[in-house]
Amino acid sequence: MAGTFSAGLLNHSRSSSKYQQPGFTLLELLIVIFIISLISAGFIKLSVGFSSATQSLENETRRFHRLLGLTAQEAILLGGEIGILIEADAYRFVVPRKIDRGGVVDYLWETFDGDDMLQRHQLPQDWRLELQQDGQAIPPVAANVEKEEETEETEEPSLQPPPAIIFYASGEMNPFQLRIYAADIPDPSLVEINEDGMIKMRVQEEQ
């Protein structure tokens, strides 16, 4: 009986020693989990940040694309021209007003107030616009070139530079290419009107 009991203890001791392999302690496991969580959080933050910037660029591009269609319709309904002035980081809609300068007819471009959607739109900080026509870069219009109202009737109004983008009552429009550059996005989006009057856009593909 004693021999059997001793043999059982010996076998149990051998069996226990077989499973005593080196492993992680609870503290080591907690440290590993903590490090993994930090790495995962940083990756998710970077991914979401890029996705958010890309989505913002797409939203701004689609907004301008839709406004072009709306401007074309407004010009037809208005029976006159509507122009778009492109600033370095904003755009605004203008209409011509006929003036008489001593028998010489000229036009002053003023802010269009016929539609709440067609108002000056400021892009986010560090974004910029680049306008091209016929392969040539068009300098942006200064943000303060427009004179909203004349304070005196006798004061001669100052003429504004005509907009490069004009929509006519006939449904025609000036061809152009507008690139929208967003901060932290390598490639710009593109909105254009080609020679056939087709309005197209190309947005940055989400990574």
Phi and psi restraints in degrees (value plus and minus 20) as a CYANA .aco file:
   2 ALA   PHI     -83.8   -43.8
   2 ALA   PSI     -58.4   -18.4
   3 GLY   PHI     -84.3   -44.3
   3 GLY   PSI     -59.7   -19.7
   4 THR   PHI     -85.3   -45.3
   4 THR   PSI     -61.9   -21.9
   5 PHE   PHI     -85.3   -45.3
   5 PHE   PSI     -59.7   -19.7
   6 SER   PHI     -84.8   -44.8
   6 SER   PSI     -61.4   -21.4
   7 ALA   PHI     -83.7   -43.7
   7 ALA   PSI     -57.5   -17.5
   8 GLY   PHI     -84.2   -44.2
   8 GLY   PSI     -61.7   -21.7
   9 LEU   PHI     -83.4   -43.4
   9 LEU   PSI     -59.8   -19.8
  10 LEU   PHI     -84.7   -44.7
  10 LEU   PSI     -63.4   -23.4
  11 ASN   PHI     -85.6   -45.6
  11 ASN   PSI     -58.6   -18.6
  12 HIS   PHI     -85.2   -45.2
  12 HIS   PSI     -58.4   -18.4
  13 SER   PHI     -85.6   -45.6
  13 SER   PSI     -61.1   -21.1
  14 ARG   PHI     -86.7   -46.7
  14 ARG   PSI     -59.5   -19.5
  15 SER   PHI     -85.8   -45.8
  15 SER   PSI     -58.6   -18.6
  16 SER   PHI     -89.0   -49.0
  16 SER   PSI     -58.9   -18.9
  17 SER   PHI     -88.0   -48.0
  17 SER   PSI     -43.1    -3.1
  18 LYS   PHI     -89.0   -49.0
  18 LYS   PSI     -49.2    -9.2
  19 TYR   PHI    -117.7   -77.7
  19 TYR   PSI     -19.4    20.6
  20 GLN   PHI    -105.7   -65.7
  20 GLN   PSI      52.5    92.5
  21 GLN   PHI    -118.7   -78.7
  21 GLN   PSI     132.8   172.8
  22 PRO   PHI     -81.5   -41.5
  22 PRO   PSI     122.4   162.4
  23 GLY   PHI    -176.5  -136.5
  23 GLY   PSI    -199.1  -159.1
  24 PHE   PHI    -100.4   -60.4
  24 PHE   PSI     120.9   160.9
  25 THR   PHI    -101.1   -61.1
  25 THR   PSI     148.2   188.2
  26 LEU   PHI     -81.7   -41.7
  26 LEU   PSI     -59.5   -19.5
  27 LEU   PHI     -83.8   -43.8
  27 LEU   PSI     -62.3   -22.3
  28 GLU   PHI     -83.8   -43.8
  28 GLU   PSI     -59.3   -19.3
  29 LEU   PHI     -84.5   -44.5
  29 LEU   PSI     -61.0   -21.0
  30 LEU   PHI     -83.6   -43.6
  30 LEU   PSI     -59.8   -19.8
  31 ILE   PHI     -84.6   -44.6
  31 ILE   PSI     -63.5   -23.5
  32 VAL   PHI     -82.7   -42.7
  32 VAL   PSI     -63.8   -23.8
  33 ILE   PHI     -83.3   -43.3
  33 ILE   PSI     -59.2   -19.2
  34 PHE   PHI     -83.8   -43.8
  34 PHE   PSI     -63.9   -23.9
  35 ILE   PHI     -85.0   -45.0
  35 ILE   PSI     -62.7   -22.7
  36 ILE   PHI     -82.3   -42.3
  36 ILE   PSI     -59.9   -19.9
  37 SER   PHI     -85.1   -45.1
  37 SER   PSI     -57.7   -17.7
  38 LEU   PHI     -85.0   -45.0
  38 LEU   PSI     -64.9   -24.9
  39 ILE   PHI     -82.8   -42.8
  39 ILE   PSI     -63.0   -23.0
  40 SER   PHI     -84.9   -44.9
  40 SER   PSI     -62.3   -22.3
  41 ALA   PHI     -82.8   -42.8
  41 ALA   PSI     -61.3   -21.3
  42 GLY   PHI     -85.6   -45.6
  42 GLY   PSI     -60.5   -20.5
  43 PHE   PHI     -85.3   -45.3
  43 PHE   PSI     -63.8   -23.8
  44 ILE   PHI     -83.9   -43.9
  44 ILE   PSI     -60.3   -20.3
  45 LYS   PHI     -82.7   -42.7
  45 LYS   PSI     -62.9   -22.9
  46 LEU   PHI     -85.4   -45.4
  46 LEU   PSI     -61.9   -21.9
  47 SER   PHI     -85.6   -45.6
  47 SER   PSI     -65.8   -25.8
  48 VAL   PHI     -85.1   -45.1
  48 VAL   PSI     -59.0   -19.0
  49 GLY   PHI     -81.7   -41.7
  49 GLY   PSI     -65.0   -25.0
  50 PHE   PHI     -87.3   -47.3
  50 PHE   PSI     -61.4   -21.4
  51 SER   PHI     -82.8   -42.8
  51 SER   PSI     -59.3   -19.3
  52 SER   PHI     -85.5   -45.5
  52 SER   PSI     -63.0   -23.0
  53 ALA   PHI     -84.2   -44.2
  53 ALA   PSI     -61.9   -21.9
  54 THR   PHI     -83.8   -43.8
  54 THR   PSI     -61.3   -21.3
  55 GLN   PHI     -85.8   -45.8
  55 GLN   PSI     -58.4   -18.4
  56 SER   PHI     -83.1   -43.1
  56 SER   PSI     -62.1   -22.1
  57 LEU   PHI     -83.7   -43.7
  57 LEU   PSI     -61.7   -21.7
  58 GLU   PHI     -84.2   -44.2
  58 GLU   PSI     -61.2   -21.2
  59 ASN   PHI     -82.8   -42.8
  59 ASN   PSI     -64.0   -24.0
  60 GLU   PHI     -84.7   -44.7
  60 GLU   PSI     -58.1   -18.1
  61 THR   PHI     -85.8   -45.8
  61 THR   PSI     -65.8   -25.8
  62 ARG   PHI     -85.3   -45.3
  62 ARG   PSI     -54.7   -14.7
  63 ARG   PHI     -82.5   -42.5
  63 ARG   PSI     -68.8   -28.8
  64 PHE   PHI     -84.5   -44.5
  64 PHE   PSI     -58.5   -18.5
  65 HIS   PHI     -80.8   -40.8
  65 HIS   PSI     -64.2   -24.2
  66 ARG   PHI     -87.0   -47.0
  66 ARG   PSI     -57.4   -17.4
  67 LEU   PHI     -86.1   -46.1
  67 LEU   PSI     -49.5    -9.5
  68 LEU   PHI     -83.7   -43.7
  68 LEU   PSI     -63.4   -23.4
  69 GLY   PHI     -84.0   -44.0
  69 GLY   PSI     -60.3   -20.3
  70 LEU   PHI     -85.5   -45.5
  70 LEU   PSI     -59.9   -19.9
  71 THR   PHI     -83.1   -43.1
  71 THR   PSI     -61.5   -21.5
  72 ALA   PHI     -80.9   -40.9
  72 ALA   PSI     -61.7   -21.7
  73 GLN   PHI     -87.3   -47.3
  73 GLN   PSI     -61.8   -21.8
  74 GLU   PHI     -83.6   -43.6
  74 GLU   PSI     -58.8   -18.8
  75 ALA   PHI     -82.8   -42.8
  75 ALA   PSI     -59.7   -19.7
  76 ILE   PHI     -86.9   -46.9
  76 ILE   PSI     -64.5   -24.5
  77 LEU   PHI     -87.9   -47.9
  77 LEU   PSI     -57.1   -17.1
  78 LEU   PHI     -92.4   -52.4
  78 LEU   PSI     -47.5    -7.5
  79 GLY   PHI      54.5    94.5
  79 GLY   PSI       7.4    47.4
  80 GLY   PHI    -179.7  -139.7
  80 GLY   PSI     157.6   197.6
  81 GLU   PHI     -98.1   -58.1
  81 GLU   PSI     128.6   168.6
  82 ILE   PHI    -150.6  -110.6
  82 ILE   PSI     107.8   147.8
  83 GLY   PHI    -131.1   -91.1
  83 GLY   PSI     142.4   182.4
  84 ILE   PHI    -143.4  -103.4
  84 ILE   PSI     100.4   140.4
  85 LEU   PHI    -112.8   -72.8
  85 LEU   PSI     106.8   146.8
  86 ILE   PHI    -121.7   -81.7
  86 ILE   PSI      94.0   134.0
  87 GLU   PHI    -109.4   -69.4
  87 GLU   PSI    -197.8  -157.8
  88 ALA   PHI     -86.0   -46.0
  88 ALA   PSI     -54.9   -14.9
  89 ASP   PHI    -161.7  -121.7
  89 ASP   PSI       8.3    48.3
  90 ALA   PHI    -180.9  -140.9
  90 ALA   PSI     148.2   188.2
  91 TYR   PHI    -165.6  -125.6
  91 TYR   PSI     131.7   171.7
  92 ARG   PHI    -165.5  -125.5
  92 ARG   PSI     139.0   179.0
  93 PHE   PHI    -128.4   -88.4
  93 PHE   PSI     115.7   155.7
  94 VAL   PHI    -154.8  -114.8
  94 VAL   PSI     137.3   177.3
  95 VAL   PHI    -151.0  -111.0
  95 VAL   PSI     132.4   172.4
  96 PRO   PHI    -103.6   -63.6
  96 PRO   PSI     125.5   165.5
  97 ARG   PHI    -143.5  -103.5
  97 ARG   PSI     105.8   145.8
  98 LYS   PHI     -95.1   -55.1
  98 LYS   PSI     113.5   153.5
  99 ILE   PHI    -150.6  -110.6
  99 ILE   PSI     135.4   175.4
 100 ASP   PHI    -133.3   -93.3
 100 ASP   PSI      95.2   135.2
 101 ARG   PHI    -125.9   -85.9
 101 ARG   PSI      62.3   102.3
 102 GLY   PHI      40.4    80.4
 102 GLY   PSI      23.9    63.9
 103 GLY   PHI      72.2   112.2
 103 GLY   PSI     -29.4    10.6
 104 VAL   PHI    -121.1   -81.1
 104 VAL   PSI      98.3   138.3
 105 VAL   PHI    -102.2   -62.2
 105 VAL   PSI     110.4   150.4
 106 ASP   PHI    -158.0  -118.0
 106 ASP   PSI     157.3   197.3
 107 TYR   PHI    -150.5  -110.5
 107 TYR   PSI     119.8   159.8
 108 LEU   PHI    -132.8   -92.8
 108 LEU   PSI     106.4   146.4
 109 TRP   PHI    -108.5   -68.5
 109 TRP   PSI     105.2   145.2
 110 GLU   PHI    -140.3  -100.3
 110 GLU   PSI     143.0   183.0
 111 THR   PHI     -80.7   -40.7
 111 THR   PSI     112.9   152.9
 112 PHE   PHI    -103.2   -63.2
 112 PHE   PSI     104.4   144.4
 113 ASP   PHI    -141.4  -101.4
 113 ASP   PSI       2.8    42.8
 114 GLY   PHI    -104.5   -64.5
 114 GLY   PSI     -31.2     8.8
 115 ASP   PHI    -168.6  -128.6
 115 ASP   PSI     111.3   151.3
 116 ASP   PHI     -84.0   -44.0
 116 ASP   PSI     -45.5    -5.5
 117 MET   PHI     -94.4   -54.4
 117 MET   PSI     -49.4    -9.4
 118 LEU   PHI    -114.1   -74.1
 118 LEU   PSI      44.7    84.7
 119 GLN   PHI    -139.1   -99.1
 119 GLN   PSI     146.8   186.8
 120 ARG   PHI     -78.6   -38.6
 120 ARG   PSI     113.7   153.7
 121 HIS   PHI    -143.4  -103.4
 121 HIS   PSI     103.7   143.7
 122 GLN   PHI    -114.7   -74.7
 122 GLN   PSI     110.3   150.3
 123 LEU   PHI     -99.0   -59.0
 123 LEU   PSI     142.4   182.4
 124 PRO   PHI     -79.7   -39.7
 124 PRO   PSI     143.5   183.5
 125 GLN   PHI     -80.4   -40.4
 125 GLN   PSI     120.8   160.8
 126 ASP   PHI      50.1    90.1
 126 ASP   PSI      -7.3    32.7
 127 TRP   PHI    -113.7   -73.7
 127 TRP   PSI     140.0   180.0
 128 ARG   PHI    -171.2  -131.2
 128 ARG   PSI     138.9   178.9
 129 LEU   PHI    -135.5   -95.5
 129 LEU   PSI     126.0   166.0
 130 GLU   PHI    -155.1  -115.1
 130 GLU   PSI      93.4   133.4
 131 LEU   PHI    -122.8   -82.8
 131 LEU   PSI     116.9   156.9
 132 GLN   PHI    -153.6  -113.6
 132 GLN   PSI     123.2   163.2
 133 GLN   PHI    -158.6  -118.6
 133 GLN   PSI     111.5   151.5
 134 ASP   PHI      34.9    74.9
 134 ASP   PSI      15.7    55.7
 135 GLY   PHI      56.9    96.9
 135 GLY   PSI     -14.7    25.3
 136 GLN   PHI    -130.9   -90.9
 136 GLN   PSI     117.7   157.7
 137 ALA   PHI     -93.1   -53.1
 137 ALA   PSI     113.5   153.5
 138 ILE   PHI    -121.3   -81.3
 138 ILE   PSI     100.5   140.5
 139 PRO   PHI     -79.0   -39.0
 139 PRO   PSI     122.6   162.6
 140 PRO   PHI     -88.2   -48.2
 140 PRO   PSI     130.9   170.9
 141 VAL   PHI    -100.1   -60.1
 141 VAL   PSI     120.7   160.7
 142 ALA   PHI     -84.8   -44.8
 142 ALA   PSI     126.2   166.2
 143 ALA   PHI     -88.7   -48.7
 143 ALA   PSI     -41.7    -1.7
 144 ASN   PHI    -131.6   -91.6
 144 ASN   PSI       3.3    43.3
 145 VAL   PHI     -97.0   -57.0
 145 VAL   PSI     -40.3    -0.3
 146 GLU   PHI    -109.0   -69.0
 146 GLU   PSI     113.2   153.2
 147 LYS   PHI    -121.5   -81.5
 147 LYS   PSI      92.7   132.7
 148 GLU   PHI     -86.8   -46.8
 148 GLU   PSI     -69.9   -29.9
 149 GLU   PHI    -163.2  -123.2
 149 GLU   PSI     130.6   170.6
 150 GLU   PHI    -107.4   -67.4
 150 GLU   PSI     109.0   149.0
 151 THR   PHI     -98.3   -58.3
 151 THR   PSI     -44.5    -4.5
 152 GLU   PHI    -151.1  -111.1
 152 GLU   PSI     121.2   161.2
 153 GLU   PHI     -85.0   -45.0
 153 GLU   PSI     -50.1   -10.1
 154 THR   PHI    -102.1   -62.1
 154 THR   PSI     -31.9     8.1
 155 GLU   PHI     -93.5   -53.5
 155 GLU   PSI     111.6   151.6
 156 GLU   PHI     -95.8   -55.8
 156 GLU   PSI     104.8   144.8
 157 PRO   PHI     -87.5   -47.5
 157 PRO   PSI     127.9   167.9
 158 SER   PHI    -111.8   -71.8
 158 SER   PSI     110.7   150.7
 159 LEU   PHI     -95.3   -55.3
 159 LEU   PSI     120.2   160.2
 160 GLN   PHI    -118.6   -78.6
 160 GLN   PSI     133.8   173.8
 161 PRO   PHI     -83.1   -43.1
 161 PRO   PSI     116.4   156.4
 162 PRO   PHI     -84.2   -44.2
 162 PRO   PSI     123.6   163.6
 163 PRO   PHI     -88.3   -48.3
 163 PRO   PSI     127.1   167.1
 164 ALA   PHI     -94.1   -54.1
 164 ALA   PSI     -48.0    -8.0
 165 ILE   PHI    -124.3   -84.3
 165 ILE   PSI      97.4   137.4
 166 ILE   PHI    -151.2  -111.2
 166 ILE   PSI     113.5   153.5
 167 PHE   PHI    -127.1   -87.1
 167 PHE   PSI     110.2   150.2
 168 TYR   PHI    -123.8   -83.8
 168 TYR   PSI     140.2   180.2
 169 ALA   PHI     -83.9   -43.9
 169 ALA   PSI     -43.7    -3.7
 170 SER   PHI     -94.2   -54.2
 170 SER   PSI     -29.2    10.8
 171 GLY   PHI      77.6   117.6
 171 GLY   PSI     -27.0    13.0
 172 GLU   PHI    -100.4   -60.4
 172 GLU   PSI     142.6   182.6
 173 MET   PHI    -175.0  -135.0
 173 MET   PSI     137.3   177.3
 174 ASN   PHI     -95.2   -55.2
 174 ASN   PSI     109.4   149.4
 175 PRO   PHI     -84.8   -44.8
 175 PRO   PSI     125.7   165.7
 176 PHE   PHI    -184.4  -144.4
 176 PHE   PSI     148.9   188.9
 177 GLN   PHI    -151.1  -111.1
 177 GLN   PSI     106.7   146.7
 178 LEU   PHI    -141.2  -101.2
 178 LEU   PSI     100.8   140.8
 179 ARG   PHI    -122.3   -82.3
 179 ARG   PSI     116.1   156.1
 180 ILE   PHI    -131.1   -91.1
 180 ILE   PSI      95.9   135.9
 181 TYR   PHI    -121.1   -81.1
 181 TYR   PSI     105.8   145.8
 182 ALA   PHI    -129.3   -89.3
 182 ALA   PSI     129.7   169.7
 183 ALA   PHI     -84.0   -44.0
 183 ALA   PSI     118.3   158.3
 184 ASP   PHI      50.4    90.4
 184 ASP   PSI      -9.8    30.2
 185 ILE   PHI    -135.2   -95.2
 185 ILE   PSI     103.7   143.7
 186 PRO   PHI     -85.1   -45.1
 186 PRO   PSI     -58.2   -18.2
 187 ASP   PHI    -135.6   -95.6
 187 ASP   PSI     123.5   163.5
 188 PRO   PHI    -100.5   -60.5
 188 PRO   PSI     143.0   183.0
 189 SER   PHI    -110.2   -70.2
 189 SER   PSI     147.8   187.8
 190 LEU   PHI    -157.8  -117.8
 190 LEU   PSI     113.5   153.5
 191 VAL   PHI    -146.4  -106.4
 191 VAL   PSI     113.3   153.3
 192 GLU   PHI    -166.8  -126.8
 192 GLU   PSI     136.4   176.4
 193 ILE   PHI    -140.5  -100.5
 193 ILE   PSI     100.7   140.7
 194 ASN   PHI    -108.7   -68.7
 194 ASN   PSI    -196.5  -156.5
 195 GLU   PHI     -82.5   -42.5
 195 GLU   PSI     -45.0    -5.0
 196 ASP   PHI    -105.6   -65.6
 196 ASP   PSI     -19.4    20.6
 197 GLY   PHI      61.6   101.6
 197 GLY   PSI      -6.9    33.1
 198 MET   PHI    -103.0   -63.0
 198 MET   PSI     112.2   152.2
 199 ILE   PHI    -114.3   -74.3
 199 ILE   PSI     100.4   140.4
 200 LYS   PHI    -147.6  -107.6
 200 LYS   PSI     142.1   182.1
 201 MET   PHI    -168.7  -128.7
 201 MET   PSI     135.5   175.5
 202 ARG   PHI    -156.7  -116.7
 202 ARG   PSI     104.2   144.2
 203 VAL   PHI    -128.5   -88.5
 203 VAL   PSI     139.6   179.6
 204 GLN   PHI     -88.0   -48.0
 204 GLN   PSI     107.8   147.8
 205 GLU   PHI     -92.2   -52.2
 205 GLU   PSI     115.4   155.4
 206 GLU   PHI     -93.3   -53.3
 206 GLU   PSI     114.0   154.0
